[in-house]
Amino acid sequence: MKFLHAMIRVKDIDRSLDFYTKLLGLNLVRTIKLEDCILYFLSDEDGQTQIELTANFENPENGYENGNAFGHFAFGVDSMTGFDKKLRLMGYEYLYEPYYMEEAGSTIAFIKDPDGNEIELIED
């Protein structure tokens, strides 16, 4: 068995695509139009893991609510310094600024996507 993708619903697909492709570097690899939505499949650089952004044609006025069971997505970054420059240039902010997590032996940070989903960044 192999993990294929995780799906999240998004309110504004253009903002979400910009966030995931331009900031996080994912590639849009496929779209599927269904009766009530369009599915956007984004893949990491090695093509092994995907996120499916679902853009429903009818959205709740205030967007979608995140439950308390989901925690975050985690992405590896080559350089936290390089990512920091890109993040600030694109006008995004940290939820938690980069810090060294001694227990993990890594520098990590947290941001949120346009729909409020938390993203953990781990310097490889």
C-alpha positions in Angstrom: 0.0 0.0 0.0 1.2 3.5 -0.8 0.0 6.9 0.4 -1.3 8.9 -2.5 -2.7 12.3 -1.4 -4.5 14.4 1.2 -7.5 16.5 0.2 -8.5 19.9 1.5 -11.3 22.2 0.5 -10.4 25.8 -0.4 -12.5 28.9 -0.6 -10.3 30.9 -3.1 -8.5 28.5 -5.5 -6.4 31.3 -7.1 -5.0 32.3 -3.7 -4.4 28.7 -2.7 -2.7 27.8 -6.0 -0.4 30.8 -5.6 0.4 29.7 -2.0 1.1 26.1 -2.8 2.9 26.6 -6.1 4.8 29.8 -5.8 5.6 29.8 -2.1 5.9 26.0 -1.3 7.1 25.0 -4.8 4.5 22.3 -5.5 3.6 21.5 -9.1 0.1 21.4 -10.5 0.0 18.0 -12.2 -3.7 17.4 -12.9 -7.2 18.8 -12.7 -10.5 17.0 -12.8 -13.8 18.8 -13.3 -16.7 17.2 -11.6 -20.4 18.2 -11.4 -20.0 20.3 -8.2 -16.3 21.1 -8.0 -12.8 21.1 -9.6 -10.0 19.0 -8.1 -6.5 20.3 -8.4 -3.7 17.8 -7.7 -0.4 19.3 -6.6 2.8 17.2 -6.4 6.1 17.6 -4.6 9.3 17.7 -6.6 9.9 14.0 -6.7 6.2 13.3 -7.6 5.7 10.9 -4.7 3.2 12.9 -2.6 0.2 15.0 -3.6 -2.2 17.4 -2.1 -5.6 17.7 -3.7 -7.2 21.1 -3.5 -11.0 20.9 -3.9 -12.7 24.0 -5.2 -16.4 23.5 -4.8 -18.7 25.7 -6.9 -20.7 26.6 -3.8 -18.7 27.5 -0.7 -19.8 28.4 2.8 -19.7 32.2 3.1 -16.9 32.2 5.7 -15.0 29.3 4.2 -14.5 25.9 5.7 -13.9 25.1 9.4 -10.9 23.1 10.4 -11.8 20.3 12.9 -9.7 19.6 15.9 -8.3 16.3 14.7 -6.2 17.7 11.8 -2.9 19.1 12.9 -0.7 20.3 10.0 1.1 19.4 6.8 4.9 19.2 7.0 7.3 20.3 4.2 11.0 20.1 4.1 12.9 23.2 3.1 16.6 23.3 2.0 17.2 26.6 3.7 15.1 28.3 6.2 16.9 31.6 5.5 16.0 31.3 1.8 12.5 30.4 2.5 12.2 33.3 4.9 13.1 35.7 2.2 10.6 34.2 -0.2 7.8 34.2 2.5 8.3 37.9 3.3 8.6 38.9 -0.3 5.3 37.3 -1.0 3.7 39.1 1.9 3.1 36.1 4.2 3.8 35.8 7.9 4.8 33.1 10.3 2.4 31.6 12.7 5.6 30.6 14.7 8.9 32.1 13.6 11.8 29.7 12.8 13.4 28.1 15.9 15.8 25.2 16.6 14.0 22.2 18.1 16.6 20.4 20.0 14.6 17.2 20.4 14.3 16.9 16.6 17.7 18.3 15.8 16.0 20.6 13.2 15.0 24.2 12.7 11.3 24.4 12.2 8.6 27.1 11.7 4.9 27.2 11.1 2.8 29.2 8.6 -0.9 29.0 7.6 -2.3 28.6 4.1 -5.1 31.0 2.9 -7.7 28.8 4.4 -6.1 28.5 7.8 -4.5 25.1 7.5 -1.2 24.9 9.4 2.0 24.1 7.5 5.1 23.0 9.4 8.4 23.8 7.7 11.4 21.7 8.6 14.9 22.6 7.4 16.4 19.5 5.8 
